[in-house]
Amino acid sequence: MESSPSTSEPWDSGRGRTLLRIARESVAEALGLGASGTYDEPWLREPGATFVTLRWRGSLRGCVGSIQAYRSLFEDVWRNARASAFQDTRFRPLEREEYAGLSIEVSLLSSPEPLACSCEEEALALLCPGIDGVILEYEECRGTFLPQVWEQLPDPYEFLGQLKKKAGLRPGFWAPGVRLSRYTVLKWEEEE
């Protein structure tokens, strides 16, 4: 499974720090607290799918991202950071006073890989707790959990049930049209 944009250069902590800096500068600029730097690294122009997770004093404050790579890695991180801060419908928009207590995590997603399963039992047997991010789709319902969610929901049955609930379905729901895909992430986080 591909774990980064199509680049021959390795993914190291330096690149992760760059992505974290881009996310932080995006939020700071939107709050009127500073301007962004200039980034001209070629790898930032390659397509990338990311999620940006914001925590304020240790509690989730926003998490928005892209499942498929459809824009440059720079733009994806930049826009997802702002969306996490101001458009995650679970939270009110971030305020300037919260910026100092904010910590940021950036997850870079691999390309999703469909899981071939005809029933929930097969799906549960295929999942790799702690490793797989999972996308669930059924008709117009769709939801995803990053691999990090396994930390709160380590039981595969509960994990999948909560993912169904997030997608707008009942936790016990299953039908022939349910589609699952999995992906992995490379992630970097600021210290809280």
Buried (B, 14 or more C-beta within 10 A) or exposed (E): EEEBBEEEEEBEEEBBEBBBBBBBBBBBBBBEEEEEEEBEEEBBBBBBBBBBBBBBEEEEBBBBBBBEBEBBBBBBBBBBBBBBBBEBEEBEEBEEEBBEEBBBBBBBBBBBBEBEBEEBEEBBEBBEEEEBBBBBBBEEBBBBBBBBBBEEBEEBBEBBBBBBEBBEBEEEBBEEEBEBBBBBBBBBBBEE
